């Protein structure tokens, strides 16, 4: 009946339902047997209704969960259903049974029997036995005997399935949830365990959410704890650490990219001036000069690097940087007309005609725009050697120079200066100021005097700059007529920009001789401010002493360089010690510092002495006389002043008043010679005698004292006729005073004689020069300088000088900014003991140690010289090129033309070294070698000359020009450096008008050297590493290549092949040959 009424599946389910109601029923709900009785008797309808309600609830649960008969059979034993938690427990039991699938019956059968095997449940549910046992350990006993134990399992298994973590880790989760404030380490541990179960995509999603929050939290900690700026923003961290603090999942980066970005930011901030302590010399390097153009962006830097290291992938002879204006003109002509022999020859002739104008320009001045001559650019001013003169400018990039050899593209072409320029005696200078090329010159204007009869000269300094469009601005003018005259001899012009204060220093001076070591005389100086106003340049004479090596001489033009820093000295008092009433002071007398950091100055020390205070123990009536005699006696002797430690005057009759007396003795230290000076002061007026005979009662000697000064109660006596009585004065003595040869009028009782004063000595005045680290690097006594000591003042206060004369000392540091302490001390007898400390701050301009000079030989060859290197500046055979062009292009574009001879660039010798083929025993593991020179500028210096690699099968020939620079005028040294090490030197010595190899020195060879030749060579072929190499490359390589490319575009293959043959000519047999000399010689 129940089964049918409740729509259950089997009668067994109905039976289990009724048993469940009886075994677990709430209060006031009757049992089934009681219900049937009530139903039959039709009594207590309310109880019947409750039973029916309970029955319906159980049936609803059975239907909702779809409980099976086997499950009902287990639950009928009394499973509670009173609360939601109990209903949920039944649901979890059913869910666990469902996980067993087809084997659910076997599981329920074992459970109903009272014990369920773990293995059966693990296998039935498809759960790993290890995981299943771990869950059982946490959720219940490992022995399963009740359905409630099964009901606990699904929740833990769900956590395992969801989090993919082992059940043992549940303990950590539960521990954390129980704590009110878990530690960061505990949270990190739990987070790691939770993340372990995530797949890669889930982990990334979680990291994308957590990392920005973690970054924000850490940045807050950094601002508060490290920066001490809790209110700062994350942008402040970015500026301080140079790292991007906002990298996230949306803005990704790599560690390398982040580091590169930090470096880029730092460089940009430094160039902008936002970073302190930047080295101006480093910022002048070419890399930083091109920062805004190429290097601050990876893409453009990479493009430039690609061109530098892999030019063969992108080279196009018709598209290149540094192409001359002459080449542009020829390109335009050829592109606008049909290519034939006539148009090509006309283009060549025009190119060569323009080249002739600039090939032999006279270089009159130059400027280098960095402190280091191996970096930056040298700017040249050249002038034509015909009238009217035209002026041109060009530059050379020293970063493209190795061992004195410039790459062809290191040179710009000559560009005409189109503004009106008429310099006086070639006083014209280029300078880089405010990042622009400025031109400075002195100009003379002839005008009439006030009477209109006599011509007078007016001088002015002109200053102009080139605009961005290549034109020149109207010049500024500064009148210097009052400072420069037409009679001024050998005027030279110096000009340099200063990075520190962004000013321009200009000096006009008298050129000295080549070997003159003195600072030249100054005609005038100017300091150009940023607003282009001109003022007198401060301390210009001292600046000229620093830059003397860059000043022109009567025969050599020097290149001025950028200046960093300024000439500034500050001499300030620090402290005084000892007797301050002496007011010991020091006057530096002006400073000068040369480029070798030799400080030269003329110090003078002073002490102030009040004789009335210093010699207070000498009586007033005799003090002046005593001091005068003391000074006089010490002209050629060594006297000191003594007085008794105590003295008492005892009158013996009424002729001597009752009063005070003083006794002063001038005593010679090297003998017993002494002089006495006596004063008597009465309490009232008394009859002062003209003299006394003073007798020493201790040894019986006597002396005659005569009066010097007297008034009222005072009388002073000194030795008669300045005569000395040996051994007269002695310690603890009684003297008697006799008016004549009669009985004494008084007695003097004296104590021990005390030494009171010595003459002023030059040994007592000294100077200590103290470095910034506290160490004394120089100590000078007055006696070391030959000074004369002053005399004591006689009657009034005087300031006494101690002149040290001119001193020169080597400063301890080679810095252009340094501070030293000068301590002046006087250590005489008390109270003449005092010392005073001064701080001397020295700042000198920092300039290049290397000097670039411009020379012209007797045959017209010009060259630039610095350190051990020379570079040719002009070409003398331009006329010959034009003559060859008249015979056709073939006559110009030939190897013979590229061998036109050029004279020696100054005094020196050519030498050809032939090196043996590669031998590992000699050369080491690498074929590379370097030829070096030694003892060039100073003893022991070494300069590399050329790098190359020896051949493996044949000998290697190295052609060199060795300039003779004058330091070592009797010998030239060369050696090779291989990977195996430095080889021995070979020496060349003068021989007639040339040089020869000294075979007596190291046998005239070194390991790996086969032969030496070429010493008698008088000239050399066309110089492809000189200043005109740019034009030679355009003439012999780029022009044929450009024409060949153009003909290829027009599909004129025969013509293209002809023009390519000027560069490379295939041979009938063999590999063919290069026709461009640098390519053939492999020196490009």
Protein Blocks (a to p, Z undefined) as FASTA:
>chain_A
ZZmmnopabfklmmmmmmmmmmoccehiacfklmmmmmmnopakllmmmmmmmmmmmmmm
mmmnopafklmmmmmnopafkbmklmmmmmmmmmmmmmnmmmlmmmmmmmmnopacfklm
mmmnopafklmmmmmmmmmcfbdfbfklmmmmmmmmmmmmmnopafklmmmmmmmmmpmb
dcfklmmmmmmmmmmmpcfklmmmmmmmmmmmmmmmmmmmmmmmmnopakbcfklmmmmn
opafkbcfklgcdfklmmmmmmmmmmmmmmnopaghiafklmmpmklmmmmmmmmpmklm
mmmmmmmmmmmlmgcfkbcghiafklmmmmmmmmmpccdfklmmmmmmmmmmmmmmmmmc
ccfbdcdfbfblkgcjdddddddfbdcdddddddddfklcgehiacfklpccddddfbdc
ddehhiacdddeehiacdddddddddddfkomaccdddddddddddfkopacddddddfk
lmpcfklghiacdddddfklopacddddddddfklcbdcddfbdcdddfkopacddehkl
mmmmmmmmmpccfkbccdddddedjdddddddfbdehjfklopacdekiaaddfkopacd
dddddddddfklmmmmpcfklmmmmmmmmmmmmmmpccdddddfbdcdddfbfkbccddd
dddddddfkbcbdcdddddddfbdcdddfbdcdddfknopacddddfbdchjbccdddeh
hiacehkbcchiaddddfblcdcfbdcdddddddfbdcddfklpccddddfkopafbdcd
fklnopacddddfkbccdddddebjaddddfbfcfbdcdddddddddddfbbcddddddd
dddddddfbdcdddddfkopacddehjbccdfbdfklmmmmmmmmnojklmmpfklmmcc
cddebjddddddddddddfklnomafbdcdddehklbghiacdfbdcdddfkbccddddd
dddehlammbccdddddfkbccdddddddehjbccddfkggnipaehiabdehklpcbdc
ddfkbmklmmmmmmmmmmmmmmmmmmmmnopaklmmmmmmmmpccdfbdjbjafbfklmn
opZZ
